[in-house]
Amino acid sequence: MEFVNYAADLLQEDLGGKASGADAADKKTVSVRRGVAERMRKLISKGGRLAQLRPGAVAISLSRLSEADALEVLSLLEEQQAEVDDPNEFVRLQAEYFSA
């Protein structure tokens, strides 16, 4: 649940609002499977371009996929990181492709 709140705060900030940590009534929560959240944390901790991955920016896109597809998207990101300028946009586009 902590990750979901963290991701919601980041998403809110990305949308131009202020994250309100304590005001849970105004927040929408996005549910991302535990395995997907853990994989994102590992990718971010590797540094480099992967450190630019923001859970709040990709949580909605990944939450629309099955866990297997979401993990596949993150694996593709890791494999292609040298060619990826914006990991958040990459994840969103791949998620859109997988959900089509």
C-alpha positions, 0 to 999 in steps of 0.5 A, spaced: 500 500 500 505 504 501 508 504 494 501 505 491 500 512 495 507 513 493 505 512 486 499 516 487 503 522 489 508 522 484 502 521 479 499 527 482 505 531 481 506 529 474 499 532 473 501 539 476 497 538 482 500 538 489 501 531 493 497 531 499 500 525 503 495 526 509 489 527 505 487 520 502 480 522 500 482 526 495 487 521 492 486 516 487 489 509 488 492 505 482 493 498 484 500 495 481 502 488 483 507 487 488 512 483 483 511 489 478 512 494 483 518 490 486 521 490 479 520 497 478 524 498 484 530 494 482 530 497 475 530 504 478 536 502 483 540 500 477 541 507 476 543 510 469 537 512 465 533 507 468 533 511 474 529 516 471 523 511 471 517 514 475 512 509 478 507 515 478 508 516 471 507 509 469 503 506 474 496 507 470 499 504 464 502 498 467 496 497 472 492 495 465 496 489 463 496 482 466 502 482 471 506 477 466 505 483 460 507 488 465 513 484 467 515 483 460 514 491 458 519 492 464 524 487 461 524 490 454 526 497 458 532 493 461 534 490 455 533 496 450 535 502 455 541 504 451 536 506 446 531 509 450 531 516 451 525 517 456 523 510 460 517 513 462 514 514 455 517 507 453 513 504 458 507 507 456 507 506 449 509 499 450 503 498 455 499 501 450 501 496 445 501 490 449 493 492 451 491 493 444 
